[in-house]
Amino acid sequence: MSLRPYKADMHIHTVLSPCGDLEMSPINIVKCAKSKGLDMIAITDHNTTRQVSVTQKIGHSNGLFVIGGVEITTKEEAHALAFFGDESSLSMFQFFLDSRLPKIANDEDRFGYQLIVNENEEIVGEEPYLLINAIDADLDEIYDVVHSIGGLFVPAHINKSTTSLTSQLGFVPPDIKADGMEISKHTTKETFLKKNAYLKRFSFFRSSDAHYINNIGEVYSIFNMYDLSFDEFAKTLKQEGGRYIDGV
């Protein structure tokens, strides 16, 4: 068996995120990802995992590997991604998120809808509390919780001028606990590491952070691994056995 290149966009929002466009239904996301030649995506709504399972089901039916994830707003008001390999881990982390998200009602006129839809694009639920608020947990605690249930923790768009470690703390802590780093389309790994060489021990990937259909796959990374599985994704982030990430 040899390494194969898999085109991946690991940061995509659905209609459940208040900032996600109403066209971002699971079926539309999967169709668009396939049209862009993507092999793997991750669903990463703000502070919730409740749109993951239906997207995974549709993805499986259409030959697209979908990893369950979430974009967390930490107590520092920095964004971070968490990825999980099974429904049980997602459920456990959802329980944690529900216990730490402030009970502040969403204002749909101001922030947008937070809709849960099924494979037929029918609304089956709605999140009542504003999902873009910071949860009551800091970076270290979130990392520990994610790892305690077998997940992976990756600070999001670390070069971004808002809602990133760089914007909130002024830098990425040298001793940060993480499984990798995400950068946005506005920089490259080479450019970022010129000023942040102390982070070169980490794997980097770029994602679209898509909130609109046309943004899916706008930027992507190539994961060179042996097959499409969560275990292979994890090993690639850790650069195990010659696995590596391109296009960053």
ROSE-4610 file (N, C-alpha, C; in Angstrom, 1 decimal, always signed):
// ROSE-4610
residu = [M/M/M/S/S/S/L/L/L/R/R/R/P/P/P/Y/Y/Y/K/K/K/A/A/A/D/D/D/M/M/M/H/H/H/I/I/I/H/H/H/T/T/T/V/V/V/L/L/L/S/S/S/P/P/P/C/C/C/G/G/G/D/D/D/L/L/L/E/E/E/M/M/M/S/S/S/P/P/P/I/I/I/N/N/N/I/I/I/V/V/V/K/K/K/C/C/C/A/A/A/K/K/K/S/S/S/K/K/K/G/G/G/L/L/L/D/D/D/M/M/M/I/I/I/A/A/A/I/I/I/T/T/T/D/D/D/H/H/H/N/N/N/T/T/T/T/T/T/R/R/R/Q/Q/Q/V/V/V/S/S/S/V/V/V/T/T/T/Q/Q/Q/K/K/K/I/I/I/G/G/G/H/H/H/S/S/S/N/N/N/G/G/G/L/L/L/F/F/F/V/V/V/I/I/I/G/G/G/G/G/G/V/V/V/E/E/E/I/I/I/T/T/T/T/T/T/K/K/K/E/E/E/E/E/E/A/A/A/H/H/H/A/A/A/L/L/L/A/A/A/F/F/F/F/F/F/G/G/G/D/D/D/E/E/E/S/S/S/S/S/S/L/L/L/S/S/S/M/M/M/F/F/F/Q/Q/Q/F/F/F/F/F/F/L/L/L/D/D/D/S/S/S/R/R/R/L/L/L/P/P/P/K/K/K/I/I/I/A/A/A/N/N/N/D/D/D/E/E/E/D/D/D/R/R/R/F/F/F/G/G/G/Y/Y/Y/Q/Q/Q/L/L/L/I/I/I/V/V/V/N/N/N/E/E/E/N/N/N/E/E/E/E/E/E/I/I/I/V/V/V/G/G/G/E/E/E/E/E/E/P/P/P/Y/Y/Y/L/L/L/L/L/L/I/I/I/N/N/N/A/A/A/I/I/I/D/D/D/A/A/A/D/D/D/L/L/L/D/D/D/E/E/E/I/I/I/Y/Y/Y/D/D/D/V/V/V/V/V/V/H/H/H/S/S/S/I/I/I/G/G/G/G/G/G/L/L/L/F/F/F/V/V/V/P/P/P/A/A/A/H/H/H/I/I/I/N/N/N/K/K/K/S/S/S/T/T/T/T/T/T/S/S/S/L/L/L/T/T/T/S/S/S/Q/Q/Q/L/L/L/G/G/G/F/F/F/V/V/V/P/P/P/P/P/P/D/D/D/I/I/I/K/K/K/A/A/A/D/D/D/G/G/G/M/M/M/E/E/E/I/I/I/S/S/S/K/K/K/H/H/H/T/T/T/T/T/T/K/K/K/E/E/E/T/T/T/F/F/F/L/L/L/K/K/K/K/K/K/N/N/N/A/A/A/Y/Y/Y/L/L/L/K/K/K/R/R/R/F/F/F/S/S/S/F/F/F/F/F/F/R/R/R/S/S/S/S/S/S/D/D/D/A/A/A/H/H/H/Y/Y/Y/I/I/I/N/N/N/N/N/N/I/I/I/G/G/G/E/E/E/V/V/V/Y/Y/Y/S/S/S/I/I/I/F/F/F/N/N/N/M/M/M/Y/Y/Y/D/D/D/L/L/L/S/S/S/F/F/F/D/D/D/E/E/E/F/F/F/A/A/A/K/K/K/T/T/T/L/L/L/K/K/K/Q/Q/Q/E/E/E/G/G/G/G/G/G/R/R/R/Y/Y/Y/I/I/I/D/D/D/G/G/G/V/V/V]
num = [1/1/1/2/2/2/3/3/3/4/4/4/5/5/5/6/6/6/7/7/7/8/8/8/9/9/9/10/10/10/11/11/11/12/12/12/13/13/13/14/14/14/15/15/15/16/16/16/17/17/17/18/18/18/19/19/19/20/20/20/21/21/21/22/22/22/23/23/23/24/24/24/25/25/25/26/26/26/27/27/27/28/28/28/29/29/29/30/30/30/31/31/31/32/32/32/33/33/33/34/34/34/35/35/35/36/36/36/37/37/37/38/38/38/39/39/39/40/40/40/41/41/41/42/42/42/43/43/43/44/44/44/45/45/45/46/46/46/47/47/47/48/48/48/49/49/49/50/50/50/51/51/51/52/52/52/53/53/53/54/54/54/55/55/55/56/56/56/57/57/57/58/58/58/59/59/59/60/60/60/61/61/61/62/62/62/63/63/63/64/64/64/65/65/65/66/66/66/67/67/67/68/68/68/69/69/69/70/70/70/71/71/71/72/72/72/73/73/73/74/74/74/75/75/75/76/76/76/77/77/77/78/78/78/79/79/79/80/80/80/81/81/81/82/82/82/83/83/83/84/84/84/85/85/85/86/86/86/87/87/87/88/88/88/89/89/89/90/90/90/91/91/91/92/92/92/93/93/93/94/94/94/95/95/95/96/96/96/97/97/97/98/98/98/99/99/99/100/100/100/101/101/101/102/102/102/103/103/103/104/104/104/105/105/105/106/106/106/107/107/107/108/108/108/109/109/109/110/110/110/111/111/111/112/112/112/113/113/113/114/114/114/115/115/115/116/116/116/117/117/117/118/118/118/119/119/119/120/120/120/121/121/121/122/122/122/123/123/123/124/124/124/125/125/125/126/126/126/127/127/127/128/128/128/129/129/129/130/130/130/131/131/131/132/132/132/133/133/133/134/134/134/135/135/135/136/136/136/137/137/137/138/138/138/139/139/139/140/140/140/141/141/141/142/142/142/143/143/143/144/144/144/145/145/145/146/146/146/147/147/147/148/148/148/149/149/149/150/150/150/151/151/151/152/152/152/153/153/153/154/154/154/155/155/155/156/156/156/157/157/157/158/158/158/159/159/159/160/160/160/161/161/161/162/162/162/163/163/163/164/164/164/165/165/165/166/166/166/167/167/167/168/168/168/169/169/169/170/170/170/171/171/171/172/172/172/173/173/173/174/174/174/175/175/175/176/176/176/177/177/177/178/178/178/179/179/179/180/180/180/181/181/181/182/182/182/183/183/183/184/184/184/185/185/185/186/186/186/187/187/187/188/188/188/189/189/189/190/190/190/191/191/191/192/192/192/193/193/193/194/194/194/195/195/195/196/196/196/197/197/197/198/198/198/199/199/199/200/200/200/201/201/201/202/202/202/203/203/203/204/204/204/205/205/205/206/206/206/207/207/207/208/208/208/209/209/209/210/210/210/211/211/211/212/212/212/213/213/213/214/214/214/215/215/215/216/216/216/217/217/217/218/218/218/219/219/219/220/220/220/221/221/221/222/222/222/223/223/223/224/224/224/225/225/225/226/226/226/227/227/227/228/228/228/229/229/229/230/230/230/231/231/231/232/232/232/233/233/233/234/234/234/235/235/235/236/236/236/237/237/237/238/238/238/239/239/239/240/240/240/241/241/241/242/242/242/243/243/243/244/244/244/245/245/245/246/246/246/247/247/247/248/248/248]
x = [+0.8/+0.0/+0.9/+0.5/+1.3/+0.4/+1.1/+0.4/-0.3/-1.5/-2.3/-2.7/-2.8/-3.2/-4.7/-5.2/-6.6/-6.8/-7.7/-8.0/-9.0/-8.7/-9.5/-9.7/-11.0/-11.3/-11.9/-11.2/-11.5/-12.1/-12.8/-13.5/-14.6/-15.8/-17.0/-18.2/-18.9/-20.1/-21.4/-22.4/-23.7/-24.7/-26.0/-27.1/-27.2/-26.6/-26.7/-25.9/-24.8/-24.0/-24.8/-24.9/-25.7/-25.2/-23.9/-23.2/-23.2/-23.7/-23.8/-25.0/-24.7/-25.8/-26.9/-28.1/-29.2/-29.0/-28.2/-27.9/-27.0/-26.4/-25.4/-26.1/-27.0/-27.6/-26.6/-26.8/-25.9/-25.8/-27.0/-27.0/-26.3/-26.5/-25.8/-24.3/-23.9/-22.4/-21.8/-22.4/-21.8/-21.8/-22.8/-22.8/-21.7/-21.6/-20.6/-19.1/-18.9/-17.6/-17.2/-18.2/-17.9/-17.6/-18.3/-18.1/-16.7/-16.2/-14.9/-13.7/-14.1/-13.1/-12.5/-13.3/-12.8/-13.0/-12.1/-12.3/-12.7/-12.4/-12.6/-13.0/-14.0/-14.4/-14.6/-14.7/-15.1/-16.2/-17.2/-18.3/-17.9/-17.8/-17.3/-18.2/-19.4/-20.3/-19.8/-20.2/-19.9/-20.5/-19.6/-20.1/-21.2/-21.3/-22.3/-21.9/-22.3/-22.0/-23.3/-24.4/-25.7/-26.1/-25.2/-25.5/-24.5/-23.7/-22.7/-23.3/-24.1/-24.5/-25.2/-26.1/-26.8/-25.9/-24.9/-24.0/-23.1/-22.7/-21.9/-22.7/-24.0/-24.8/-24.9/-25.2/-25.2/-23.9/-22.8/-21.5/-21.2/-21.5/-21.2/-22.0/-23.2/-24.0/-23.4/-22.6/-22.1/-20.6/-20.0/-18.6/-17.7/-18.2/-17.4/-17.2/-15.9/-15.6/-15.8/-16.7/-17.0/-16.6/-15.7/-15.3/-16.1/-16.5/-17.3/-16.5/-16.8/-16.0/-16.8/-16.2/-16.8/-15.8/-16.2/-15.4/-15.8/-14.9/-15.2/-14.7/-15.4/-15.0/-14.5/-13.2/-12.7/-12.9/-12.6/-12.8/-12.0/-10.8/-10.0/-10.6/-11.8/-12.4/-11.6/-10.8/-10.1/-10.9/-10.8/-11.5/-10.5/-11.1/-10.3/-11.2/-10.6/-11.3/-11.0/-12.1/-11.9/-12.6/-11.9/-12.4/-12.6/-13.6/-13.9/-14.2/-13.8/-13.9/-15.2/-16.0/-17.2/-18.4/-19.6/-20.8/-20.7/-20.2/-20.1/-19.3/-18.1/-17.3/-17.9/-18.6/-19.3/-20.4/-21.1/-22.2/-21.6/-20.5/-19.9/-19.4/-18.8/-18.4/-19.5/-20.6/-21.8/-22.3/-22.3/-22.8/-21.9/-20.6/-19.7/-20.0/-20.2/-20.5/-21.8/-22.8/-24.1/-24.0/-23.1/-22.9/-22.1/-21.4/-20.5/-20.9/-21.9/-22.3/-23.2/-23.0/-23.9/-25.3/-26.2/-27.6/-28.2/-27.7/-28.1/-28.9/-30.1/-31.0/-30.4/-30.5/-30.1/-31.1/-30.6/-31.4/-31.2/-32.3/-32.2/-32.0/-32.7/-32.6/-31.1/-30.4/-29.1/-28.0/-28.1/-27.1/-27.4/-28.6/-29.0/-29.6/-30.2/-30.8/-29.8/-30.3/-29.4/-30.3/-30.3/-31.3/-30.6/-31.4/-31.0/-31.9/-31.3/-32.1/-31.7/-32.7/-32.4/-31.9/-31.9/-31.3/-32.2/-33.5/-34.4/-34.5/-33.6/-33.6/-34.8/-35.4/-36.5/-36.0/-36.5/-36.1/-36.7/-35.8/-36.2/-35.8/-35.2/-34.8/-34.1/-33.9/-33.2/-32.5/-31.3/-30.6/-31.1/-31.5/-32.1/-31.1/-29.9/-28.9/-27.8/-27.4/-26.4/-25.1/-24.8/-23.7/-22.3/-22.3/-21.0/-20.4/-21.0/-20.5/-19.3/-18.4/-17.3/-17.9/-17.4/-17.8/-17.0/-17.4/-16.8/-15.7/-14.6/-13.5/-12.4/-11.2/-10.0/-9.4/-8.3/-7.7/-7.2/-6.5/-6.0/-7.1/-8.1/-9.2/-9.9/-10.1/-10.8/-9.9/-8.6/-7.7/-7.8/-7.8/-7.8/-9.1/-10.2/-11.5/-11.6/-11.1/-11.1/-10.3/-9.1/-8.2/-8.8/-9.5/-10.0/-11.0/-11.6/-12.6/-12.1/-10.8/-10.2/-10.2/-10.4/-10.5/-9.2/-9.2/-8.0/-8.3/-7.3/-7.5/-6.6/-7.1/-6.3/-6.8/-5.9/-6.3/-6.6/-7.7/-8.2/-7.6/-7.4/-7.0/-6.1/-4.9/-4.1/-3.5/-3.5/-3.0/-4.0/-5.3/-6.4/-6.3/-6.8/-6.7/-7.8/-8.8/-9.8/-10.0/-10.6/-11.0/-9.9/-8.6/-7.6/-6.7/-5.8/-4.8/-3.9/-3.6/-2.8/-3.5/-4.8/-5.5/-5.8/-6.1/-6.6/-5.4/-4.3/-3.2/-2.0/-2.0/-0.8/+0.2/+0.0/+1.0/+0.4/+1.0/+0.6/+1.5/+1.0/+1.9/+2.9/+4.1/+5.1/+4.8/+4.2/+4.0/+2.5/+1.9/+0.5/+0.3/-0.8/-1.1/-2.0/-1.6/-2.4/-1.9/-2.7/-2.4/-2.0/-2.1/-1.8/-2.2/-2.0/-2.4/-3.1/-4.1/-4.8/-4.5/-4.2/-4.0/-5.1/-5.4/-6.4/-5.8/-6.7/-6.2/-5.3/-5.3/-4.5/-3.0/-2.6/-1.1/-0.8/+0.5/+1.0/+1.8/+2.0/+2.9/+4.2/+4.8/+6.2/+6.2/+5.3/+5.2/+5.0/+4.1/+3.8/+5.0/+5.7/+6.8/+8.0/+8.1/+9.2/+9.2/+8.1/+8.0/+7.7/+7.4/+6.9/+7.6/+8.9/+9.6/+9.5/+9.2/+9.1/+7.9/+7.0/+5.9/+6.1/+7.3/+7.5/+7.4/+7.3/+7.1/+5.7/+4.8/+3.4/+3.1/+2.1/+1.6/+0.7/+0.6/-0.3/-1.2/-2.4/-3.3/-4.1/-4.5/-5.4/-6.8/-7.7/-9.1/-9.9/-11.1/-11.9/-12.6/-12.9/-13.8/-15.1/-15.6/-16.7/-18.0/-18.6/-20.0/-21.0/-20.4/-21.2/-20.8/-21.8/-21.5/-20.3/-20.2/-19.1/-17.7/-17.7/-16.4/-15.9/-16.7/-16.2/-15.1/-14.0/-12.9/-12.2/-12.5/-11.8/-10.3/-10.0/-8.6/-8.8/-7.7/-7.8/-6.3/-6.2/-4.9/-5.0/-3.8/-3.7/-3.1/-3.9/-3.5/-2.9/-1.7/-1.0/-1.0/-2.0/-2.2/-2.6/-2.8/-3.1/-4.5/-5.5/-6.9/-7.7/-8.9/-9.8/-10.4/-9.8/-10.3/-9.9/-10.6/-10.2/-8.8/-8.5/-7.2/-6.1/-6.3/-5.3/-5.2/-6.3/-6.3/-5.4/-5.7/-4.9/-3.4/-3.1/-1.7/-1.0/-1.8/-1.2/-0.9/-1.8/-1.5/-0.3/+0.0/+1.1/+2.4/+2.2/+3.3/+3.9/+3.1/+3.5/+3.7/+4.7/+4.9/+5.1/+5.6/+5.8/+4.6/+3.6/+2.4/+2.7/+2.0/+2.3/+1.2/+1.2/+0.2/+0.9/+0.3/+0.8/-0.2/+0.2/-0.7/-1.0/+0.0/-0.2/+0.8]
y = [-1.2/+0.0/+1.2/+2.2/+3.4/+4.7/+5.7/+7.0/+7.5/+8.1/+8.7/+10.1/+11.0/+12.4/+12.5/+13.1/+13.4/+14.8/+15.4/+16.8/+17.1/+18.0/+18.2/+19.6/+19.9/+21.2/+20.9/+21.3/+20.8/+21.9/+22.8/+23.9/+24.4/+23.8/+24.2/+24.4/+25.5/+25.7/+25.4/+25.1/+24.8/+25.9/+25.6/+26.6/+26.7/+25.7/+25.8/+26.9/+27.3/+28.4/+29.7/+30.6/+31.8/+32.7/+32.5/+33.3/+32.4/+31.2/+30.4/+30.7/+30.8/+31.1/+30.0/+30.4/+29.4/+28.4/+28.6/+27.6/+26.5/+26.7/+25.7/+24.5/+23.9/+22.6/+21.5/+20.4/+19.2/+18.7/+18.6/+18.1/+19.0/+20.4/+21.3/+21.3/+21.2/+21.1/+19.9/+18.8/+17.5/+17.7/+18.1/+18.3/+19.2/+20.3/+21.3/+20.7/+20.1/+19.5/+18.5/+17.7/+16.7/+17.4/+18.4/+19.2/+19.8/+20.1/+20.8/+19.7/+18.5/+17.4/+17.1/+17.5/+17.2/+15.7/+15.2/+13.8/+13.7/+14.8/+14.8/+16.2/+16.3/+17.6/+17.4/+18.5/+18.5/+19.5/+19.1/+20.0/+20.6/+22.0/+22.6/+23.8/+23.6/+24.7/+25.3/+26.5/+27.2/+26.5/+26.0/+25.5/+24.5/+23.7/+22.7/+21.6/+20.4/+19.3/+18.7/+19.4/+18.8/+18.7/+19.2/+19.0/+18.0/+17.4/+16.5/+15.2/+14.5/+13.1/+13.1/+14.0/+14.0/+14.2/+15.1/+15.4/+14.2/+13.5/+12.3/+11.2/+11.1/+10.1/+10.4/+11.7/+12.1/+12.0/+12.3/+12.2/+10.7/+9.9/+8.4/+7.9/+8.4/+8.0/+8.5/+9.6/+10.2/+10.1/+9.2/+9.0/+10.1/+10.8/+11.9/+11.6/+11.6/+11.3/+12.6/+12.5/+13.7/+13.4/+14.2/+14.1/+15.1/+14.6/+15.4/+16.3/+17.6/+18.5/+19.7/+20.7/+21.8/+23.0/+24.2/+25.4/+26.0/+25.9/+26.4/+27.8/+28.6/+29.9/+29.8/+29.9/+29.7/+30.9/+30.7/+31.8/+33.0/+32.7/+33.8/+34.5/+34.0/+34.4/+34.2/+33.1/+32.6/+31.4/+31.2/+30.0/+28.8/+27.7/+26.4/+25.3/+24.4/+23.3/+22.0/+21.2/+19.9/+18.9/+17.7/+16.7/+15.4/+14.6/+13.4/+12.3/+11.0/+9.9/+9.1/+9.3/+8.5/+9.3/+8.8/+9.5/+9.6/+8.6/+8.7/+9.8/+10.0/+11.2/+12.5/+12.6/+13.8/+14.1/+13.1/+13.3/+13.7/+13.2/+13.6/+15.0/+15.4/+16.8/+17.7/+17.3/+18.2/+18.4/+17.4/+17.6/+18.6/+18.6/+19.5/+20.9/+21.1/+22.4/+22.9/+22.1/+22.6/+23.1/+22.4/+22.8/+24.1/+24.5/+25.7/+26.9/+26.7/+27.8/+28.7/+30.0/+30.9/+30.8/+30.9/+30.8/+32.1/+32.6/+33.9/+33.6/+34.1/+33.7/+34.4/+33.6/+34.1/+35.2/+36.2/+37.3/+37.0/+36.4/+36.0/+37.2/+38.3/+39.5/+40.1/+39.9/+40.5/+39.5/+38.2/+37.3/+36.2/+36.0/+34.9/+33.7/+32.9/+31.7/+30.6/+29.7/+28.6/+27.3/+26.8/+25.8/+24.4/+23.4/+22.0/+21.4/+20.9/+20.4/+19.0/+18.2/+16.8/+16.7/+15.5/+15.2/+15.7/+16.1/+16.6/+18.1/+18.7/+20.2/+20.7/+19.8/+20.2/+20.6/+21.7/+22.1/+21.2/+20.6/+19.7/+20.2/+21.3/+21.9/+23.2/+23.9/+25.2/+25.3/+25.9/+26.1/+27.4/+27.4/+28.7/+29.6/+29.1/+30.0/+30.4/+31.7/+32.2/+31.4/+30.8/+29.8/+30.5/+31.7/+32.4/+33.0/+32.8/+33.3/+32.4/+33.0/+32.2/+31.3/+30.0/+29.1/+29.3/+28.8/+28.9/+27.9/+28.0/+27.0/+27.6/+27.5/+28.1/+27.0/+27.5/+26.6/+25.3/+25.3/+24.1/+23.2/+23.7/+22.8/+22.1/+22.9/+22.4/+21.3/+21.5/+20.5/+19.2/+19.4/+18.2/+17.4/+18.1/+17.5/+16.8/+17.4/+16.9/+15.6/+15.6/+14.4/+13.3/+13.7/+12.7/+11.8/+12.3/+11.5/+11.1/+11.1/+10.6/+11.6/+12.9/+13.9/+14.5/+15.4/+16.2/+17.7/+18.4/+19.9/+20.7/+21.6/+22.5/+23.9/+24.8/+26.3/+26.7/+27.5/+27.8/+29.1/+29.2/+30.4/+31.3/+30.7/+31.4/+32.7/+32.9/+34.2/+35.3/+35.0/+35.9/+37.1/+38.2/+39.5/+39.6/+38.6/+38.6/+37.1/+36.9/+35.6/+34.5/+34.8/+33.9/+34.0/+33.1/+33.2/+34.5/+34.8/+35.9/+37.2/+37.3/+38.5/+38.7/+37.6/+37.7/+37.7/+37.0/+36.9/+37.7/+38.0/+38.7/+37.7/+36.4/+35.4/+34.0/+33.0/+31.6/+31.2/+30.8/+30.4/+29.3/+29.4/+28.4/+27.1/+27.0/+25.8/+25.3/+25.8/+25.4/+23.9/+23.4/+21.9/+21.9/+21.2/+21.2/+20.0/+19.6/+18.5/+19.0/+20.3/+20.9/+22.3/+23.0/+24.4/+24.7/+25.5/+25.9/+27.3/+27.6/+28.9/+29.2/+30.5/+30.8/+31.0/+31.3/+31.5/+32.7/+33.6/+34.8/+34.7/+33.5/+33.3/+31.9/+31.6/+30.2/+29.8/+28.5/+28.0/+28.6/+28.7/+29.2/+30.7/+31.5/+32.9/+33.0/+32.2/+32.3/+31.9/+30.9/+30.4/+31.3/+32.2/+33.1/+34.0/+34.3/+35.1/+34.2/+33.0/+32.1/+30.7/+30.7/+29.5/+28.5/+29.0/+28.2/+27.2/+27.4/+26.5/+25.5/+25.4/+24.5/+23.0/+22.7/+21.3/+20.8/+21.7/+21.3/+21.1/+20.2/+20.2/+21.4/+21.9/+23.0/+22.5/+23.0/+22.9/+24.2/+24.4/+25.5/+25.1/+25.9/+25.5/+26.8/+26.5/+27.6/+28.4/+27.8/+28.4/+28.8/+28.0/+28.3/+28.6/+29.8/+30.1/+30.2/+30.2/+30.3/+29.2/+28.7/+27.5/+27.7/+28.9/+29.1/+29.1/+29.3/+29.3/+27.9/+26.9/+25.5/+25.1/+24.6/+24.2/+25.4/+26.6/+27.8/+27.7/+27.2/+26.8/+25.4/+24.6/+23.3/+22.8/+21.7/+21.0/+19.6/+19.1/+17.7/+16.9/+15.9/+15.0/+13.7/+13.5/+12.3/+11.2/+10.3/+9.2/+8.0/+6.9/+5.6/+5.3/+5.9/+5.7/+6.9/+6.9/+7.9/+7.4/+7.8/+7.3/+8.4/+8.4/+9.3/+9.0/+7.7/+7.3/+7.8/+7.7/+8.2/+9.7/+10.4/+11.8/+12.2/+11.5/+11.8/+11.5/+10.4/+10.1/+11.1/+11.6/+12.6/+13.9/+14.3/+15.5/+15.3/+14.1/+13.8/+13.5/+13.5/+13.2/+11.8/+10.9/+9.5/+8.7/+7.9/+6.9/+7.5/+8.7/+9.4/+10.1/+10.1/+10.9/+12.4/+13.2/+14.6/+15.4/+16.7/+17.6/+18.5/+18.6/+19.5/+20.7/+21.6/+22.7/+23.7/+23.9/+24.8/+26.0]
z = [+0.0/+0.0/+0.0/-0.8/-0.9/-0.5/-0.2/+0.1/-1.1/-0.8/-1.9/-1.5/-2.5/-2.2/-2.1/-1.0/-0.8/-0.7/-1.5/-1.5/-0.4/+0.5/+1.7/+2.1/+2.5/+3.1/+4.5/+5.5/+6.9/+7.7/+7.1/+7.9/+7.2/+7.4/+6.6/+7.6/+7.4/+8.2/+7.5/+8.3/+7.7/+8.1/+7.7/+8.1/+9.6/+10.4/+11.8/+12.4/+11.8/+12.2/+11.9/+12.8/+12.5/+11.4/+11.1/+10.0/+8.8/+8.8/+7.6/+6.7/+5.4/+4.5/+4.5/+4.2/+4.2/+3.0/+2.1/+1.1/+1.6/+2.8/+3.3/+4.0/+3.2/+3.7/+3.5/+4.3/+4.1/+2.7/+2.0/+0.6/-0.3/-0.2/-1.0/-0.8/+0.5/+0.8/+0.2/+0.3/-0.3/-1.8/-2.4/-3.9/-4.4/-3.7/-4.1/-3.8/-2.7/-2.4/-3.5/-3.9/-4.9/-6.3/-6.6/-7.8/-7.9/-6.7/-6.6/-6.5/-6.6/-6.5/-5.2/-4.1/-2.8/-2.4/-1.7/-1.2/+0.3/+1.0/+2.4/+2.9/+3.7/+4.3/+5.8/+6.5/+7.9/+8.1/+8.9/+9.3/+10.6/+10.7/+11.9/+12.2/+12.6/+13.0/+14.3/+14.6/+15.8/+17.1/+17.9/+19.2/+19.2/+18.1/+18.1/+17.0/+17.3/+16.4/+15.8/+16.0/+15.7/+14.2/+13.3/+11.9/+11.2/+12.1/+11.5/+11.0/+11.7/+11.4/+10.0/+9.8/+8.5/+7.4/+7.6/+6.5/+6.2/+7.3/+7.1/+6.3/+6.6/+6.0/+4.5/+4.1/+2.7/+2.1/+2.8/+2.2/+1.9/+2.8/+2.5/+1.3/+1.1/-0.1/-1.4/-1.3/-2.4/-2.6/-1.8/-2.0/-1.5/-0.5/+0.1/+1.6/+2.1/+3.5/+4.3/+5.3/+6.1/+7.6/+8.1/+9.5/+10.3/+11.5/+12.4/+13.2/+13.2/+13.9/+14.5/+15.0/+15.6/+15.7/+15.5/+15.7/+17.1/+18.0/+19.4/+19.6/+20.2/+20.7/+22.1/+22.4/+23.7/+24.6/+25.9/+26.8/+26.4/+25.7/+25.2/+24.0/+23.6/+22.3/+21.1/+21.1/+20.0/+19.5/+18.2/+17.6/+17.5/+17.7/+17.6/+17.0/+16.3/+15.7/+16.5/+16.6/+17.2/+16.3/+16.1/+15.2/+16.0/+15.6/+16.3/+15.3/+15.8/+14.9/+14.9/+15.9/+16.0/+16.7/+16.6/+17.1/+18.6/+19.3/+20.7/+21.2/+20.6/+21.0/+20.7/+19.5/+19.2/+20.2/+20.7/+21.7/+23.0/+23.4/+24.7/+24.6/+23.5/+23.4/+23.3/+22.6/+22.6/+24.0/+24.8/+26.2/+26.9/+26.7/+27.2/+26.7/+25.4/+24.8/+25.4/+25.5/+26.1/+27.5/+28.3/+29.7/+29.8/+28.8/+28.9/+28.0/+27.1/+26.3/+27.1/+27.1/+27.8/+27.3/+28.2/+27.9/+27.5/+26.3/+25.8/+24.5/+24.4/+23.3/+22.0/+20.9/+19.6/+19.1/+18.6/+17.9/+16.4/+15.8/+14.4/+13.5/+13.8/+13.0/+13.0/+14.1/+14.2/+13.7/+14.1/+13.9/+12.9/+12.6/+11.6/+12.2/+11.4/+11.8/+12.3/+13.1/+13.6/+13.4/+12.2/+11.8/+11.7/+12.2/+12.0/+10.9/+9.8/+8.7/+8.4/+7.8/+7.4/+6.0/+5.5/+4.2/+3.1/+3.5/+2.5/+2.6/+3.3/+3.5/+4.3/+5.1/+5.9/+7.3/+7.9/+9.2/+10.2/+11.0/+12.1/+13.5/+13.6/+14.9/+14.7/+15.8/+15.8/+17.2/+17.2/+18.4/+19.0/+20.2/+20.8/+21.3/+21.7/+22.3/+21.3/+21.3/+20.3/+20.3/+19.2/+19.1/+19.0/+18.6/+18.4/+19.7/+20.8/+22.1/+22.5/+23.3/+23.9/+25.0/+25.0/+26.0/+27.3/+28.4/+29.6/+29.8/+29.0/+29.1/+28.2/+28.8/+28.1/+27.2/+26.5/+25.5/+26.1/+27.2/+27.8/+28.3/+28.9/+29.3/+28.1/+27.0/+25.9/+25.2/+25.1/+24.6/+25.4/+26.8/+27.6/+27.5/+27.3/+27.2/+25.8/+24.8/+23.4/+23.4/+24.0/+24.0/+24.9/+26.0/+26.9/+26.2/+25.1/+24.4/+23.0/+22.8/+21.5/+20.3/+20.6/+19.5/+19.2/+18.3/+17.9/+18.0/+18.4/+18.7/+17.8/+17.1/+16.1/+16.2/+16.7/+16.7/+15.3/+15.1/+13.8/+13.3/+12.0/+11.2/+12.1/+12.5/+13.5/+13.0/+11.7/+11.1/+11.0/+11.3/+11.1/+12.1/+11.6/+12.4/+13.5/+13.4/+14.5/+14.8/+16.0/+16.5/+16.4/+16.5/+16.4/+17.6/+17.8/+18.9/+18.7/+17.4/+17.1/+17.5/+17.1/+17.4/+18.8/+19.5/+20.9/+21.9/+21.7/+22.6/+22.1/+20.8/+20.2/+19.6/+19.9/+19.4/+19.7/+19.1/+19.4/+20.5/+21.7/+22.8/+22.4/+22.7/+22.3/+22.9/+24.1/+24.7/+24.5/+23.5/+23.3/+23.1/+23.6/+23.4/+22.2/+21.1/+19.9/+19.0/+18.1/+17.2/+15.8/+15.6/+14.3/+14.3/+13.2/+13.1/+11.8/+11.8/+10.6/+10.3/+9.0/+8.5/+7.4/+7.2/+6.2/+4.8/+3.9/+2.5/+2.3/+3.3/+3.2/+3.5/+3.8/+4.0/+3.5/+3.6/+3.4/+4.6/+4.7/+5.8/+5.7/+4.5/+4.4/+4.9/+4.5/+4.9/+6.4/+6.9/+8.3/+9.2/+8.8/+9.6/+9.5/+8.5/+8.5/+9.7/+10.3/+11.5/+12.7/+12.5/+13.6/+13.6/+13.4/+13.2/+14.3/+15.5/+16.7/+16.6/+15.6/+15.4/+14.3/+13.8/+12.7/+13.1/+14.3/+14.7/+14.4/+14.2/+13.9/+12.4/+12.1/+10.8/+10.6/+9.4/+9.0/+7.9/+7.9/+6.8/+6.6/+5.3/+5.0/+4.6/+5.0/+4.8/+4.3/+3.8/+3.3/+4.4/+5.5/+6.5/+5.8/+5.0/+4.1/+4.9/+4.6/+5.1/+3.9/+2.7/+1.5/+0.6/-0.2/-1.1/-2.0/-2.6/-3.5/-2.9/-1.5/-0.8/-0.6/-0.6/-0.4/-1.4/-0.8/-1.7/-2.3/-2.0/-2.5/-2.2/-1.0/-0.7/-0.1/-0.1/+0.4/+0.6/+1.2/+1.5/+0.9/+0.6/+0.2/+1.3/+1.8/+2.8/+2.1/+2.3/+1.7/+2.8/+2.6/+3.6/+2.9/+3.6/+3.0/+2.7/+3.4/+3.0/+3.7/+3.4/+4.0/+5.3/+6.4/+7.7/+8.7/+9.8/+10.9/+11.4/+11.5/+12.1/+11.1/+9.8/+8.9/+9.0/+9.1/+9.3/+10.5/+11.6/+12.8/+12.7/+12.0/+11.8/+10.9/+9.9/+9.0/+9.7/+10.6/+11.4/+12.2/+12.7/+13.5/+12.7/+11.4/+10.4/+10.7/+11.0/+11.2/+9.9/+9.9/+8.8/+7.5/+7.4/+6.1/+5.6/+6.4/+5.9/+6.1/+5.1/+5.2/+4.5/+4.6/+4.1/+3.1/+1.9/+0.8/+0.6/-0.3/-0.7/+0.4/+1.3/+2.4/+2.2]
